[in-house]
Amino acid sequence: MLDMDTASSATARAVPGGTVAETPLVLDLDRSLIRADMLHEMALTYIRRNPLRVLHLVGWALKGRAILKRKLAERVRIDVEGLPVNEELAAYAADEHGRGRKVVLATATDMFLAQRIAQRFAFIDEVVASDGVVNLKGRHKADRLSRLYPDGFAYAGDSRADLAVWPHSDGIILVEPSRATERAARRISEPELTFPRTGRLKALLKAVRPHQWAKNALVFVPLVLAGRAGEPEAWVGAGLAFLALGLLASATYLLNDLWDLPEDRRHWSKRDRPLASGRMSVAEAAVLIPLGLLASFAVAAIGGIGVVAMIALYLAVTLAYSLSLKRQPILDALTLATLFTIRLGLGIVATGVAVSPWLMVFSMFLFVSLSFAKRHTEIARMASQGKADVAGRGYRVGDGPLVLAMGVASGLGAVLIMVQYLLNDAFNAAFYGTPLWLWAFPPVLFLWVSRIWLLCHRGELNDDPVAFAVRDRVSIALGAAMVLAFLAAWAGVSP
């Protein structure tokens, strides 16, 4: 537990007349008071509208970081109220301010932006920041603070750049430092206060969403429905496709979260995602995305050129969705359904089974319905909050009834297409011993789709129906009933 009284007294100094005054508490901004790097945030915001603007960033950076930050601060409007805050450090600083201590924000962020951020915190008395000429970081920050506060100051920071500041301070406060930074700081002086870094691995795993890999199990469906479940070679091919798609999906989830940062920080559930909450940095995501893409295509190459082509198609559609199509009403749901159907197509290519047109059409209708369920949930939540539209999407609150109607119609259409698939493809397959068991599929599917939309209409559905289904007992039971019916049909069990 942090001992605030001990920490405060450590920076006290004697003054004439026998009284005691405390040296100023100086706070770093990036990855300290704010769980974000403002240069990365500004650069990302700047290129969101036009990725070709990265050429501007390169040109400004060649002139110096201070100029780069000033140019971005002049052109970019950051949503400072949505930025994730290190609540423990903020509470400590507010407490110190309440005791009469001066609190200073000293940051390499440009002054234009730093002053806007400082207005969010009532405890900040003064701002020291980059000015378009000097990048206030490391040695430059140490010199500036030493001149401004010759009687001493305590400094709260997190990075290796802060190692140049701490030798000039009277108190070292570590804010979620790396192990290397903490060891180096302790060689300077024993820290008076440490806010430890926790949950880094957990944040990483949550960011890449391994639980979402369950959706990629669709690549195994074609080989099962084609009667090749007993062939190890088919399972190996589908397994490679599954791994390649999982790695690709994790990379694209990170890319999507990067692109949606401002909207996610205002969202009731997405604000807890690692990037939105600041538990994972933009820089970390920027490294993991290309690594995930390279690993995905490397695994796909083992499966053959067809698998590589399908992975490339999935990536292209995902990028189109993340950068633009997600903001187009109705088209966004169709795009999500296309991504699910590509999973089936990947399984077909990876295992070399025959294509079933009815299966592909069924997939489109079913996943369009589930995509609309996700959107309807978001619309209903926005309506309950008194908002007019869904942030980052093209839907308005008044679109709720239309989205519900289209979603229910698509779901019931999927049930009808399931019947057509059974009549035209499944019942003609020679490997089913007793195909009559397959008639259990349409009513079970009807019950499940109806349940999804009933809960959606009541406002009791999670905003991701697929994630909800893998945890919902009724959905699991209905899925088990379909599996048992399939096994009975395949094994030739008498009705």
TIPA-637731 format. One record per residue (C-alpha): z, y, x. Coordinates in steps of 0.2 Angstrom, whole numbers, plus 5000, padded with zeros to 4 digits. Example, Ala and Ser with C-alpha at 12.3 -4.5 7.8 and 13.67 -1.06 7.14 Angstrom:
<recs>
+------+------+------+
!    z !    y !    x !
+------+------+------+
! 5039 ! 4978 ! 5062 !
! 5036 ! 4995 ! 5068 !
+------+------+------+
</recs>
This chain:
<recs>
+------+------+------+
!    z !    y !    x !
+------+------+------+
! 5000 ! 5000 ! 5000 !
! 4996 ! 5018 ! 5006 !
! 5011 ! 5028 ! 5011 !
! 5006 ! 5045 ! 5005 !
! 5022 ! 5054 ! 5011 !
! 5021 ! 5047 ! 5028 !
! 5002 ! 5051 ! 5029 !
! 5005 ! 5069 ! 5024 !
! 5020 ! 5072 ! 5036 !
! 5009 ! 5066 ! 5051 !
! 4999 ! 5081 ! 5050 !
! 5013 ! 5094 ! 5048 !
! 5015 ! 5108 ! 5061 !
! 5029 ! 5120 ! 5065 !
! 5025 ! 5139 ! 5062 !
! 5035 ! 5154 ! 5066 !
! 5050 ! 5157 ! 5056 !
! 5055 ! 5138 ! 5055 !
! 5043 ! 5134 ! 5040 !
! 5031 ! 5119 ! 5040 !
! 5013 ! 5121 ! 5036 !
! 5000 ! 5107 ! 5035 !
! 4984 ! 5106 ! 5044 !
! 4969 ! 5106 ! 5033 !
! 4962 ! 5090 ! 5026 !
! 4944 ! 5088 ! 5030 !
! 4933 ! 5076 ! 5020 !
! 4917 ! 5069 ! 5025 !
! 4904 ! 5067 ! 5011 !
! 4892 ! 5053 ! 5013 !
! 4899 ! 5035 ! 5011 !
! 4916 ! 5044 ! 5011 !
! 4921 ! 5055 ! 4996 !
! 4904 ! 5050 ! 4988 !
! 4899 ! 5032 ! 4989 !
! 4881 ! 5037 ! 4994 !
! 4871 ! 5044 ! 5008 !
! 4864 ! 5060 ! 5001 !
! 4849 ! 5061 ! 5013 !
! 4843 ! 5044 ! 5006 !
! 4847 ! 5049 ! 4989 !
! 4836 ! 5065 ! 4990 !
! 4822 ! 5056 ! 4999 !
! 4822 ! 5042 ! 4986 !
! 4822 ! 5055 ! 4972 !
! 4808 ! 5065 ! 4980 !
! 4796 ! 5050 ! 4981 !
! 4799 ! 5043 ! 4964 !
! 4786 ! 5054 ! 4956 !
! 4773 ! 5051 ! 4969 !
! 4776 ! 5038 ! 4983 !
! 4763 ! 5047 ! 4994 !
! 4776 ! 5061 ! 4996 !
! 4783 ! 5050 ! 5010 !
! 4770 ! 5059 ! 5021 !
! 4779 ! 5075 ! 5018 !
! 4796 ! 5067 ! 5023 !
! 4788 ! 5061 ! 5040 !
! 4782 ! 5078 ! 5043 !
! 4798 ! 5087 ! 5040 !
! 4808 ! 5074 ! 5049 !
! 4798 ! 5077 ! 5065 !
! 4804 ! 5095 ! 5064 !
! 4822 ! 5090 ! 5064 !
! 4835 ! 5082 ! 5052 !
! 4842 ! 5099 ! 5047 !
! 4825 ! 5105 ! 5041 !
! 4821 ! 5089 ! 5032 !
! 4837 ! 5090 ! 5023 !
! 4834 ! 5109 ! 5018 !
! 4817 ! 5105 ! 5012 !
! 4823 ! 5091 ! 5001 !
! 4838 ! 5101 ! 4995 !
! 4825 ! 5115 ! 4989 !
! 4814 ! 5103 ! 4980 !
! 4825 ! 5089 ! 4973 !
! 4838 ! 5091 ! 4959 !
! 4851 ! 5077 ! 4961 !
! 4862 ! 5072 ! 4946 !
! 4878 ! 5076 ! 4955 !
! 4889 ! 5071 ! 4940 !
! 4882 ! 5053 ! 4941 !
! 4885 ! 5051 ! 4959 !
! 4898 ! 5037 ! 4962 !
! 4915 ! 5043 ! 4969 !
! 4927 ! 5035 ! 4981 !
! 4941 ! 5036 ! 4968 !
! 4955 ! 5032 ! 4980 !
! 4950 ! 5045 ! 4993 !
! 4948 ! 5058 ! 4979 !
! 4965 ! 5054 ! 4971 !
! 4973 ! 5056 ! 4989 !
! 4964 ! 5073 ! 4992 !
! 4969 ! 5079 ! 4974 !
! 4987 ! 5074 ! 4978 !
! 4987 ! 5084 ! 4994 !
! 4979 ! 5099 ! 4986 !
! 4992 ! 5099 ! 4973 !
! 5005 ! 5099 ! 4987 !
! 4997 ! 5115 ! 4993 !
! 4987 ! 5108 ! 5007 !
! 4969 ! 5115 ! 5010 !
! 4955 ! 5103 ! 5007 !
! 4938 ! 5105 ! 5016 !
! 4922 ! 5096 ! 5013 !
! 4913 ! 5095 ! 5030 !
! 4896 ! 5086 ! 5028 !
! 4879 ! 5084 ! 5036 !
! 4872 ! 5086 ! 5019 !
! 4863 ! 5103 ! 5017 !
! 4874 ! 5117 ! 5010 !
! 4863 ! 5119 ! 4995 !
! 4867 ! 5102 ! 4988 !
! 4885 ! 5101 ! 4996 !
! 4891 ! 5116 ! 4986 !
! 4884 ! 5109 ! 4970 !
! 4894 ! 5093 ! 4974 !
! 4910 ! 5102 ! 4978 !
! 4910 ! 5111 ! 4961 !
! 4913 ! 5093 ! 4954 !
! 4930 ! 5092 ! 4963 !
! 4943 ! 5105 ! 4959 !
! 4953 ! 5101 ! 4974 !
! 4940 ! 5106 ! 4987 !
! 4944 ! 5124 ! 4994 !
! 4930 ! 5126 ! 5006 !
! 4913 ! 5118 ! 5011 !
! 4906 ! 5117 ! 5028 !
! 4888 ! 5109 ! 5029 !
! 4871 ! 5109 ! 5037 !
! 4861 ! 5125 ! 5035 !
! 4843 ! 5121 ! 5039 !
! 4845 ! 5124 ! 5057 !
! 4860 ! 5114 ! 5063 !
! 4862 ! 5096 ! 5057 !
! 4881 ! 5096 ! 5055 !
! 4885 ! 5078 ! 5061 !
! 4894 ! 5071 ! 5076 !
! 4896 ! 5083 ! 5090 !
! 4890 ! 5098 ! 5080 !
! 4903 ! 5094 ! 5066 !
! 4917 ! 5092 ! 5079 !
! 4912 ! 5109 ! 5087 !
! 4911 ! 5118 ! 5071 !
! 4928 ! 5111 ! 5064 !
! 4937 ! 5115 ! 5081 !
! 4931 ! 5133 ! 5080 !
! 4936 ! 5135 ! 5061 !
! 4953 ! 5127 ! 5063 !
! 4959 ! 5129 ! 5080 !
! 4977 ! 5125 ! 5075 !
! 4971 ! 5107 ! 5070 !
! 4965 ! 5097 ! 5056 !
! 4965 ! 5079 ! 5049 !
! 4948 ! 5071 ! 5046 !
! 4943 ! 5058 ! 5034 !
! 4927 ! 5049 ! 5039 !
! 4918 ! 5032 ! 5039 !
! 4904 ! 5031 ! 5052 !
! 4901 ! 5030 ! 5071 !
! 4895 ! 5048 ! 5070 !
! 4913 ! 5052 ! 5066 !
! 4919 ! 5045 ! 5082 !
! 4914 ! 5062 ! 5090 !
! 4925 ! 5071 ! 5078 !
! 4941 ! 5062 ! 5078 !
! 4946 ! 5066 ! 5096 !
! 4947 ! 5084 ! 5091 !
! 4957 ! 5081 ! 5075 !
! 4976 ! 5079 ! 5073 !
! 4974 ! 5064 ! 5061 !
! 4962 ! 5050 ! 5059 !
! 4959 ! 5044 ! 5041 !
! 4947 ! 5029 ! 5040 !
! 4937 ! 5027 ! 5024 !
! 4930 ! 5010 ! 5022 !
! 4924 ! 5009 ! 5040 !
! 4915 ! 4994 ! 5048 !
! 4925 ! 4984 ! 5060 !
! 4916 ! 4991 ! 5075 !
! 4920 ! 5009 ! 5069 !
! 4938 ! 5005 ! 5065 !
! 4941 ! 4997 ! 5082 !
! 4933 ! 5012 ! 5091 !
! 4943 ! 5024 ! 5081 !
! 4959 ! 5015 ! 5085 !
! 4955 ! 5017 ! 5104 !
! 4956 ! 5036 ! 5101 !
! 4972 ! 5036 ! 5091 !
! 4981 ! 5026 ! 5078 !
! 4975 ! 5031 ! 5061 !
! 4987 ! 5039 ! 5049 !
! 4978 ! 5032 ! 5034 !
! 4965 ! 5018 ! 5031 !
! 4955 ! 5015 ! 5015 !
! 4949 ! 4997 ! 5019 !
! 4932 ! 4991 ! 5015 !
! 4932 ! 4976 ! 5002 !
! 4920 ! 4966 ! 4993 !
! 4904 ! 4968 ! 5004 !
! 4898 ! 4951 ! 5002 !
! 4902 ! 4950 ! 4984 !
! 4892 ! 4966 ! 4981 !
! 4877 ! 4959 ! 4991 !
! 4877 ! 4943 ! 4981 !
! 4878 ! 4953 ! 4965 !
! 4864 ! 4964 ! 4970 !
! 4852 ! 4950 ! 4973 !
! 4857 ! 4942 ! 4956 !
! 4856 ! 4923 ! 4961 !
! 4861 ! 4919 ! 4943 !
! 4845 ! 4926 ! 4937 !
! 4836 ! 4912 ! 4947 !
! 4840 ! 4902 ! 4932 !
! 4825 ! 4910 ! 4923 !
! 4814 ! 4903 ! 4937 !
! 4818 ! 4885 ! 4931 !
! 4802 ! 4888 ! 4920 !
! 4792 ! 4882 ! 4935 !
! 4798 ! 4865 ! 4932 !
! 4794 ! 4864 ! 4914 !
! 4775 ! 4860 ! 4916 !
! 4778 ! 4845 ! 4927 !
! 4791 ! 4838 ! 4914 !
! 4779 ! 4841 ! 4899 !
! 4764 ! 4834 ! 4908 !
! 4774 ! 4817 ! 4911 !
! 4776 ! 4819 ! 4930 !
! 4795 ! 4820 ! 4930 !
! 4795 ! 4803 ! 4940 !
! 4784 ! 4810 ! 4954 !
! 4794 ! 4816 ! 4969 !
! 4779 ! 4825 ! 4976 !
! 4778 ! 4836 ! 4960 !
! 4796 ! 4840 ! 4961 !
! 4794 ! 4846 ! 4980 !
! 4779 ! 4857 ! 4975 !
! 4789 ! 4865 ! 4960 !
! 4804 ! 4866 ! 4971 !
! 4795 ! 4877 ! 4984 !
! 4788 ! 4888 ! 4970 !
! 4806 ! 4890 ! 4963 !
! 4813 ! 4895 ! 4980 !
! 4798 ! 4907 ! 4984 !
! 4800 ! 4915 ! 4966 !
! 4819 ! 4917 ! 4968 !
! 4817 ! 4926 ! 4984 !
! 4804 ! 4937 ! 4977 !
! 4814 ! 4941 ! 4962 !
! 4829 ! 4945 ! 4971 !
! 4819 ! 4958 ! 4982 !
! 4811 ! 4965 ! 4967 !
! 4828 ! 4967 ! 4958 !
! 4834 ! 4977 ! 4972 !
! 4818 ! 4988 ! 4972 !
! 4820 ! 4990 ! 4953 !
! 4838 ! 4995 ! 4955 !
! 4833 ! 5008 ! 4969 !
! 4820 ! 5016 ! 4957 !
! 4832 ! 5016 ! 4943 !
! 4847 ! 5023 ! 4951 !
! 4849 ! 5039 ! 4941 !
! 4847 ! 5030 ! 4925 !
! 4858 ! 5016 ! 4930 !
! 4872 ! 5027 ! 4934 !
! 4872 ! 5034 ! 4916 !
! 4871 ! 5016 ! 4908 !
! 4886 ! 5008 ! 4901 !
! 4884 ! 4992 ! 4910 !
! 4871 ! 4995 ! 4924 !
! 4882 ! 5008 ! 4932 !
! 4893 ! 4994 ! 4939 !
! 4878 ! 4986 ! 4948 !
! 4881 ! 4987 ! 4967 !
! 4868 ! 5001 ! 4971 !
! 4873 ! 5011 ! 4956 !
! 4891 ! 5010 ! 4960 !
! 4889 ! 5013 ! 4978 !
! 4896 ! 4997 ! 4984 !
! 4879 ! 4994 ! 4992 !
! 4869 ! 5007 ! 5001 !
! 4851 ! 5013 ! 4999 !
! 4848 ! 5009 ! 5017 !
! 4855 ! 4991 ! 5015 !
! 4843 ! 4988 ! 5000 !
! 4829 ! 4996 ! 5010 !
! 4831 ! 4983 ! 5023 !
! 4834 ! 4968 ! 5012 !
! 4819 ! 4971 ! 5001 !
! 4805 ! 4968 ! 5015 !
! 4815 ! 4953 ! 5022 !
! 4816 ! 4945 ! 5004 !
! 4797 ! 4948 ! 5002 !
! 4793 ! 4941 ! 5019 !
! 4804 ! 4925 ! 5016 !
! 4796 ! 4923 ! 4999 !
! 4778 ! 4923 ! 5005 !
! 4783 ! 4912 ! 5020 !
! 4790 ! 4899 ! 5008 !
! 4775 ! 4901 ! 4996 !
! 4763 ! 4898 ! 5010 !
! 4770 ! 4880 ! 5013 !
! 4765 ! 4877 ! 4995 !
! 4747 ! 4882 ! 4997 !
! 4736 ! 4896 ! 4993 !
! 4737 ! 4894 ! 4975 !
! 4756 ! 4897 ! 4975 !
! 4754 ! 4912 ! 4987 !
! 4741 ! 4920 ! 4974 !
! 4753 ! 4917 ! 4959 !
! 4768 ! 4925 ! 4969 !
! 4756 ! 4940 ! 4973 !
! 4752 ! 4941 ! 4955 !
! 4770 ! 4941 ! 4950 !
! 4774 ! 4954 ! 4963 !
! 4760 ! 4965 ! 4957 !
! 4765 ! 4965 ! 4939 !
! 4783 ! 4968 ! 4944 !
! 4779 ! 4983 ! 4954 !
! 4769 ! 4990 ! 4940 !
! 4783 ! 4987 ! 4928 !
! 4796 ! 4995 ! 4939 !
! 4786 ! 5010 ! 4944 !
! 4778 ! 5014 ! 4927 !
! 4776 ! 5001 ! 4913 !
! 4795 ! 5000 ! 4909 !
! 4794 ! 5018 ! 4902 !
! 4780 ! 5013 ! 4890 !
! 4786 ! 5007 ! 4873 !
! 4780 ! 4990 ! 4867 !
! 4770 ! 4988 ! 4883 !
! 4786 ! 4985 ! 4893 !
! 4791 ! 4971 ! 4882 !
! 4774 ! 4963 ! 4884 !
! 4775 ! 4965 ! 4903 !
! 4792 ! 4956 ! 4903 !
! 4785 ! 4942 ! 4893 !
! 4770 ! 4941 ! 4905 !
! 4782 ! 4939 ! 4920 !
! 4790 ! 4924 ! 4911 !
! 4773 ! 4917 ! 4907 !
! 4768 ! 4919 ! 4926 !
! 4783 ! 4908 ! 4930 !
! 4775 ! 4894 ! 4919 !
! 4758 ! 4897 ! 4927 !
! 4766 ! 4896 ! 4945 !
! 4773 ! 4879 ! 4940 !
! 4756 ! 4873 ! 4934 !
! 4748 ! 4878 ! 4950 !
! 4762 ! 4871 ! 4961 !
! 4761 ! 4854 ! 4953 !
! 4743 ! 4853 ! 4949 !
! 4746 ! 4848 ! 4930 !
! 4734 ! 4852 ! 4916 !
! 4735 ! 4869 ! 4908 !
! 4741 ! 4870 ! 4890 !
! 4735 ! 4886 ! 4881 !
! 4748 ! 4883 ! 4867 !
! 4762 ! 4882 ! 4879 !
! 4757 ! 4899 ! 4887 !
! 4754 ! 4908 ! 4870 !
! 4771 ! 4901 ! 4865 !
! 4779 ! 4908 ! 4880 !
! 4772 ! 4925 ! 4877 !
! 4778 ! 4926 ! 4859 !
! 4796 ! 4919 ! 4863 !
! 4799 ! 4931 ! 4878 !
! 4791 ! 4946 ! 4869 !
! 4804 ! 4943 ! 4856 !
! 4819 ! 4942 ! 4868 !
! 4812 ! 4957 ! 4877 !
! 4813 ! 4967 ! 4861 !
! 4830 ! 4960 ! 4858 !
! 4836 ! 4968 ! 4875 !
! 4828 ! 4985 ! 4870 !
! 4835 ! 4985 ! 4852 !
! 4852 ! 4982 ! 4860 !
! 4850 ! 4997 ! 4871 !
! 4843 ! 5008 ! 4857 !
! 4858 ! 5003 ! 4846 !
! 4870 ! 5007 ! 4860 !
! 4862 ! 5024 ! 4863 !
! 4863 ! 5028 ! 4844 !
! 4882 ! 5024 ! 4844 !
! 4884 ! 5036 ! 4858 !
! 4875 ! 5050 ! 4849 !
! 4860 ! 5051 ! 4861 !
! 4842 ! 5053 ! 4855 !
! 4833 ! 5041 ! 4867 !
! 4836 ! 5027 ! 4880 !
! 4837 ! 5034 ! 4898 !
! 4823 ! 5028 ! 4909 !
! 4814 ! 5020 ! 4894 !
! 4801 ! 5026 ! 4882 !
! 4811 ! 5022 ! 4866 !
! 4820 ! 5034 ! 4854 !
! 4835 ! 5030 ! 4843 !
! 4824 ! 5030 ! 4828 !
! 4813 ! 5016 ! 4835 !
! 4827 ! 5004 ! 4831 !
! 4820 ! 4997 ! 4815 !
! 4803 ! 4995 ! 4821 !
! 4809 ! 4986 ! 4837 !
! 4819 ! 4974 ! 4827 !
! 4805 ! 4970 ! 4815 !
! 4793 ! 4967 ! 4830 !
! 4806 ! 4956 ! 4838 !
! 4810 ! 4945 ! 4823 !
! 4791 ! 4943 ! 4819 !
! 4787 ! 4938 ! 4837 !
! 4802 ! 4925 ! 4837 !
! 4796 ! 4917 ! 4821 !
! 4778 ! 4917 ! 4828 !
! 4785 ! 4907 ! 4843 !
! 4792 ! 4894 ! 4831 !
! 4775 ! 4893 ! 4822 !
! 4766 ! 4891 ! 4839 !
! 4778 ! 4878 ! 4844 !
! 4772 ! 4868 ! 4829 !
! 4754 ! 4870 ! 4835 !
! 4758 ! 4865 ! 4852 !
! 4766 ! 4849 ! 4846 !
! 4752 ! 4844 ! 4834 !
! 4738 ! 4848 ! 4847 !
! 4745 ! 4844 ! 4864 !
! 4762 ! 4835 ! 4864 !
! 4759 ! 4822 ! 4851 !
! 4743 ! 4817 ! 4860 !
! 4752 ! 4814 ! 4876 !
! 4752 ! 4796 ! 4881 !
! 4769 ! 4796 ! 4890 !
! 4779 ! 4799 ! 4874 !
! 4786 ! 4783 ! 4867 !
! 4792 ! 4791 ! 4851 !
! 4785 ! 4808 ! 4848 !
! 4793 ! 4810 ! 4831 !
! 4809 ! 4816 ! 4840 !
! 4799 ! 4831 ! 4845 !
! 4800 ! 4838 ! 4827 !
! 4818 ! 4843 ! 4832 !
! 4811 ! 4857 ! 4842 !
! 4805 ! 4869 ! 4829 !
! 4821 ! 4869 ! 4818 !
! 4832 ! 4871 ! 4834 !
! 4821 ! 4885 ! 4840 !
! 4822 ! 4893 ! 4824 !
! 4841 ! 4892 ! 4823 !
! 4842 ! 4899 ! 4841 !
! 4830 ! 4914 ! 4838 !
! 4839 ! 4918 ! 4822 !
! 4856 ! 4918 ! 4831 !
! 4849 ! 4930 ! 4844 !
! 4843 ! 4942 ! 4832 !
! 4858 ! 4941 ! 4820 !
! 4870 ! 4945 ! 4835 !
! 4858 ! 4959 ! 4840 !
! 4858 ! 4966 ! 4823 !
! 4877 ! 4966 ! 4823 !
! 4878 ! 4974 ! 4840 !
! 4886 ! 4959 ! 4847 !
! 4872 ! 4954 ! 4860 !
! 4873 ! 4957 ! 4878 !
! 4859 ! 4968 ! 4884 !
! 4851 ! 4953 ! 4892 !
! 4848 ! 4939 ! 4879 !
! 4843 ! 4926 ! 4893 !
! 4860 ! 4929 ! 4902 !
! 4869 ! 4929 ! 4886 !
! 4861 ! 4912 ! 4881 !
! 4867 ! 4903 ! 4897 !
! 4885 ! 4908 ! 4893 !
! 4885 ! 4906 ! 4874 !
! 4892 ! 4889 ! 4868 !
! 4881 ! 4889 ! 4853 !
! 4865 ! 4892 ! 4863 !
! 4870 ! 4879 ! 4876 !
! 4873 ! 4866 ! 4862 !
! 4856 ! 4870 ! 4854 !
! 4848 ! 4868 ! 4871 !
! 4857 ! 4851 ! 4874 !
! 4850 ! 4845 ! 4857 !
! 4832 ! 4849 ! 4862 !
! 4835 ! 4840 ! 4879 !
! 4841 ! 4825 ! 4870 !
! 4827 ! 4825 ! 4857 !
! 4815 ! 4826 ! 4872 !
! 4823 ! 4812 ! 4881 !
! 4823 ! 4801 ! 4865 !
! 4804 ! 4805 ! 4863 !
! 4800 ! 4800 ! 4881 !
! 4811 ! 4785 ! 4881 !
! 4804 ! 4778 ! 4865 !
! 4821 ! 4778 ! 4855 !
! 4818 ! 4772 ! 4837 !
! 4823 ! 4786 ! 4825 !
+------+------+------+
</recs>
